[in-house]
Amino acid sequence: MPMERLQKVMARAGVASRRHCEELIAAGMVKVNGQVVTRLGTRVDPEKDTIEVAGRVLPRQPQEKVYILLNKPRGYVTTVKDPQGRPKVMDLLRGIKLRVYPVGRLDYDSEGLLLLTNDGELAFALTHPRHQVPKTYLVLVKGLPGNDKLDRMAGGLVLEDGPTAPAKVRLVGKKNGNAFLEITIHEGKKRLVRRMCAHIGHPVLRLKRIRIGSLTLKGLKPGRYRFLTREEIRQLRQAAGLGI
């Protein structure tokens, strides 16, 4: 594998944006093979060199990148390990030899579209609000919120950790006195959709992520997965503000 600039390798591993990685290097917080490196032009071999950032050793980066789209069922945690011994999304992947990681999270009781990859740069970009990659959810909420409440949610709410960005919200159905909402957000805050719905007085009964960027669950049953096509990867990287 060819030598690459240190900040590029760090960004691809999901440490931070490339500019922030440069700041970490200049601040003396990065070591390569045990030696502090402060020169931004430093080149490394991501498969062989040991890179430490603030004392944390980055996993060596494989040459082959893997991009997986999983239809997560309810009752699985979106983690690589779980101290409580609950079923993990990783248990659903069969025959995947390279180590991959979930991009963002879906709660234990949530379901739907989940990306897994070993491309740290893309994972970081997709979860950073600056890149505005839309994520769409189909949500069953308790009760029937009026247009005033939906407009409040769309315009932005003030939650315990600060204001939410504007969202797209629309009523798409009703069932037994409850409402189905389609909600599109660009942020990656923890349990954001659930907290937004609770804030307007209509807690979530069921939540399913149905789209990330141009990706959908079409033809994919719960618990099944597939690899992204080359064109899907290109579109996703473009949406995340990365090079092809």
C-alpha positions in Angstrom: 0.0 0.0 0.0 1.4 3.4 -0.9 2.5 5.9 1.8 -0.1 8.5 2.7 -0.2 11.8 4.6 -0.6 11.2 8.3 -3.6 13.6 8.6 -5.4 11.8 5.8 -5.0 8.4 7.4 -6.2 9.8 10.8 -9.3 11.3 9.2 -10.1 8.1 7.3 -9.9 6.3 10.7 -12.6 8.6 12.0 -10.5 10.6 14.4 -11.8 13.9 13.2 -11.9 16.1 10.1 -8.7 16.4 8.2 -8.2 20.0 9.4 -8.7 19.0 13.0 -6.3 16.1 12.6 -3.7 18.6 11.4 -4.2 20.6 14.6 -3.7 17.5 16.7 -0.5 16.8 14.9 0.8 20.3 15.3 -0.1 20.2 19.0 2.2 17.1 19.5 -0.7 14.8 20.3 0.2 12.2 17.7 2.9 9.5 17.7 4.0 7.3 14.8 5.8 4.1 15.9 6.3 5.6 19.4 7.7 8.9 18.2 5.9 12.3 18.5 5.3 13.7 15.0 4.5 17.4 14.5 5.3 17.8 10.8 2.2 17.9 8.7 3.9 16.5 5.6 4.7 13.2 7.4 3.8 10.1 5.4 2.9 6.8 6.9 2.0 3.3 5.9 -1.5 2.8 7.2 -1.1 -1.0 7.1 2.2 -1.2 8.9 2.9 1.9 11.1 1.5 2.2 14.6 -0.3 5.6 15.0 -1.3 6.9 18.4 -3.6 9.9 19.0 -3.8 11.2 22.6 -2.6 7.8 23.8 -5.2 5.8 21.7 -3.7 3.4 19.1 -5.6 3.5 15.8 -6.4 0.2 14.2 -4.3 -0.5 11.1 -6.3 0.3 8.0 -6.9 -2.5 5.5 -6.5 -1.8 1.9 -9.9 -3.1 1.0 -12.9 -1.0 2.0 -16.2 -2.7 2.8 -19.6 -0.9 2.8 -22.6 -2.8 4.0 -26.3 -1.9 4.2 -28.2 -3.8 6.9 -31.9 -3.9 7.6 -31.7 -3.9 11.4 -34.5 -5.7 13.3 -35.7 -4.6 16.7 -34.1 -6.4 19.6 -30.5 -5.9 18.5 -27.9 -3.4 19.9 -25.8 -1.4 17.5 -22.5 -2.2 19.1 -19.5 -4.4 18.4 -19.6 -5.7 22.0 -22.3 -5.7 24.7 -21.6 -6.4 28.4 -25.2 -7.4 28.9 -24.9 -10.2 26.3 -27.8 -8.9 24.2 -28.0 -9.8 20.4 -25.7 -7.5 18.4 -26.0 -6.3 14.8 -22.6 -7.9 14.2 -24.2 -11.3 14.8 -26.3 -10.8 11.7 -23.2 -10.5 9.4 -22.0 -13.9 8.0 -18.8 -14.5 6.2 -17.5 -10.9 6.6 -13.7 -11.4 7.3 -12.7 -7.7 7.5 -13.7 -5.8 10.7 -16.5 -3.3 10.1 -18.2 -0.8 12.5 -21.7 0.6 12.6 -22.1 4.2 11.3 -24.1 5.9 14.0 -26.7 4.0 16.1 -30.2 2.6 16.1 -31.6 1.9 19.5 -32.3 -1.6 20.7 -36.0 -1.1 20.0 -35.5 0.8 16.7 -35.2 -0.8 13.3 -34.3 -0.2 9.7 -31.4 1.1 7.6 -27.9 0.8 9.2 -24.6 1.2 7.5 -21.5 -0.7 8.5 -18.0 0.0 7.1 -14.3 0.1 7.8 -14.0 3.5 6.0 -13.5 5.7 9.0 -13.4 8.9 7.0 -16.8 8.3 5.5 -18.3 7.2 8.9 -17.1 10.4 10.5 -18.4 12.6 7.6 -21.8 10.9 7.7 -22.3 11.5 11.4 -21.1 15.1 11.3 -23.9 17.7 11.0 -21.8 20.0 8.8 -22.2 17.6 5.8 -26.1 17.7 6.0 -26.6 14.0 4.9 -30.4 13.5 5.3 -31.7 10.6 7.3 -35.4 9.7 7.1 -37.5 7.8 9.7 -41.0 6.3 9.6 -42.3 6.8 13.2 -45.5 5.7 14.9 -46.3 8.1 17.7 -48.9 8.0 20.4 -51.9 10.1 19.6 -52.5 12.5 16.7 -50.4 15.6 16.7 -51.9 18.7 15.2 -50.3 20.8 12.5 -49.1 23.3 15.0 -47.0 20.6 16.8 -45.7 19.3 13.5 -44.7 22.8 12.4 -42.9 23.3 15.7 -40.9 20.2 15.2 -40.1 21.1 11.6 -39.0 24.6 12.6 -36.7 23.4 15.4 -37.2 22.6 19.1 -35.1 23.5 22.1 -34.1 20.2 23.9 -32.0 19.7 27.0 -28.8 19.7 25.0 -29.7 22.7 22.8 -31.8 23.6 19.8 -32.5 21.1 17.0 -32.0 22.0 13.4 -35.0 22.4 11.1 -36.5 19.1 10.0 -38.9 17.8 7.4 -42.0 16.4 9.1 -45.2 15.1 7.6 -48.2 13.0 8.6 -48.4 9.9 6.4 -51.0 7.8 8.1 -53.1 6.9 11.1 -53.7 3.7 13.0 -55.9 3.1 16.1 -55.8 6.7 17.1 -52.1 7.0 16.6 -50.1 8.8 13.9 -47.4 7.7 11.4 -44.9 10.5 10.8 -42.1 10.7 8.2 -39.3 12.7 9.8 -36.1 13.7 8.0 -33.2 15.1 10.0 -29.5 16.0 9.3 -28.2 15.7 12.8 -26.6 12.8 14.6 -27.6 13.6 18.2 -28.4 10.6 20.4 -32.1 9.4 20.3 -32.9 12.7 18.6 -36.2 11.6 16.8 -37.5 10.0 20.0 -36.7 13.1 22.1 -38.3 15.4 19.5 -41.5 13.5 19.5 -41.6 13.3 23.3 -41.0 17.0 23.5 -44.3 17.7 21.6 -46.2 15.3 23.8 -46.4 12.3 21.4 -43.9 9.6 22.4 -42.6 7.1 19.9 -44.3 3.7 19.8 -42.2 2.4 16.9 -39.3 3.8 14.9 -37.8 2.7 11.6 -35.0 4.4 9.6 -36.0 4.1 5.9 -33.4 6.2 4.1 -29.9 7.6 4.4 -29.0 10.0 1.5 -30.2 8.1 -1.6 -30.0 4.7 0.1 -33.2 2.8 0.9 -34.3 -0.6 2.2 -35.9 -1.7 -1.0 -35.9 -5.4 -1.4 -34.1 -6.0 1.9 -35.9 -8.0 4.6 -35.3 -7.5 8.3 -32.0 -9.1 9.4 -30.6 -9.3 5.9 -27.8 -7.2 4.4 -26.1 -6.4 1.2 -23.0 -4.7 -0.1 -23.3 -1.2 -1.6 -22.7 -0.8 -5.3 -19.8 1.3 -6.6 -22.3 3.9 -7.7 -24.0 4.0 -4.2 -20.6 4.4 -2.6 -19.8 7.3 -5.0 -23.1 9.0 -4.2 -22.7 8.6 -0.5 -19.1 10.0 -0.5 -20.3 12.9 -2.6 -23.2 13.6 -0.2 -20.7 13.5 2.7 -18.5 16.1 1.0 -15.7 13.6 0.3 -13.8 12.9 -2.9 -14.8 10.0 -5.1 
